[in-house]
Each structure stands twice: as structure tokens, then as C-alpha cells.
Amino acid sequence: VDAQNRLVVSFNIAAQTFNPSTIPVGLNPLRIVISPNGQTAYVLNGIDPATQPDGSVTVINLASNSVVDTILGIAPGPQDLALSPDGTRLYVLSDNPQTGDGIISVIDTATNAVLTTFLEGIG
């Protein structure tokens, strides 16, 4: 992840070479996770209080090295992300900069829709 230029640089692990193409992503990319089947990458994008107060996730098809979706509606202050072992759910942990609350957004990876958002440690 190249945060300064808002890009993801592709790397072929088997050949240990960089792909000459870059993939544009959202503002302040923070983290990246790869689906268990190796077909999709999820890039967690940060925030800019003036222009993008909520986080987003850029979804990349790794076969074509292209952006296929951008998931909006992530809670403010995104910090980290993780996939369920079967790859059907993406979890984004946010730290709300205004309240300090830990918030988890749950995303369905089949539809790239936010299913629910809840406070961390509640229940």
C-alpha cells in the first residue's frame, strides 16, 4: 500500500516480482487483506475530516488487478480489518475520533454491503 499516492502495488509472490501496474484506491489507505481463495483484496481506506469523514474499503479483483467496488458507510476512524476464515464476512474496526468508542462494521463479501455496525465490547 502506497498511502501517499493512494495506490496498491501488485506483487507476484510465486515469481517474487512487482507488477508494473498500480491500482488506485481511496484516501489514506491503511491496511490490506486477501480473501482465503486469493481472488480478492480488501483495502481499508482512512478518513479526512474535511472531505471524507467516514472510512471506506476498496475491493480489488486480483486476477485483473482492477477495482471492482468501493464499500462506503464504514464507521469513522477506521483502524484495522479482518476476514472470517471462510471469507464471507469482512470486519472493520474503527475508533471513533469524537467519542473514542470502538466500533465494528460487518460486511457481507458476496454483496459488499455493510450488514451491521455495533460498539465493540457491548453484549
Solvent accessible surface area in square Angstrom, and as a share of the most:
residue,aa,sasa,rsa
1,V,80,0.46
2,D,43,0.22
3,A,52,0.40
4,Q,166,0.74
5,N,91,0.47
6,R,111,0.41
7,L,44,0.22
8,V,12,0.07
9,V,61,0.35
10,S,21,0.14
11,F,96,0.40
12,N,75,0.38
13,I,142,0.72
14,A,102,0.79
15,A,59,0.46
16,Q,143,0.63
17,T,70,0.41
18,F,142,0.59
19,N,47,0.24
20,P,137,0.86
21,S,50,0.32
22,T,65,0.38
23,I,5,0.03
24,P,88,0.55
25,V,14,0.08
26,G,16,0.15
27,L,32,0.16
28,N,62,0.32
29,P,6,0.03
30,L,67,0.33
31,R,119,0.44
32,I,68,0.35
33,V,34,0.19
34,I,87,0.44
35,S,12,0.08
36,P,84,0.53
37,N,103,0.53
38,G,37,0.35
39,Q,116,0.52
40,T,29,0.17
41,A,0,0.00
42,Y,9,0.04
43,V,0,0.00
44,L,0,0.00
45,N,0,0.00
46,G,4,0.03
47,I,39,0.20
48,D,46,0.24
49,P,113,0.71
50,A,94,0.73
51,T,106,0.62
52,Q,46,0.20
53,P,81,0.51
54,D,61,0.32
55,G,2,0.02
56,S,4,0.03
57,V,0,0.00
58,T,4,0.02
59,V,4,0.02
60,I,1,0.00
61,N,53,0.27
62,L,57,0.28
63,A,101,0.78
64,S,71,0.46
65,N,35,0.18
66,S,46,0.29
67,V,60,0.34
68,V,85,0.49
69,D,53,0.28
70,T,65,0.38
71,I,5,0.02
72,L,128,0.64
73,G,50,0.48
74,I,1,0.00
75,A,9,0.07
76,P,40,0.25
77,G,6,0.06
78,P,4,0.02
79,Q,87,0.39
80,D,62,0.32
81,L,10,0.05
82,A,52,0.40
83,L,34,0.17
84,S,16,0.10
85,P,131,0.82
86,D,102,0.53
87,G,13,0.13
88,T,64,0.37
89,R,81,0.30
90,L,0,0.00
91,Y,79,0.30
92,V,0,0.00
93,L,64,0.32
94,S,0,0.00
95,D,65,0.34
96,N,22,0.12
97,P,89,0.56
98,Q,167,0.74
99,T,88,0.51
100,G,53,0.51
101,D,60,0.31
102,G,19,0.18
103,I,18,0.09
104,I,38,0.19
105,S,0,0.00
106,V,14,0.08
107,I,0,0.00
108,D,25,0.13
109,T,23,0.13
110,A,95,0.74
111,T,90,0.52
112,N,28,0.15
113,A,45,0.35
114,V,49,0.28
115,L,88,0.44
116,T,66,0.38
117,T,66,0.38
118,F,93,0.39
119,L,78,0.39
120,E,90,0.40
121,G,80,0.77
122,I,126,0.64
123,G,121,1.16
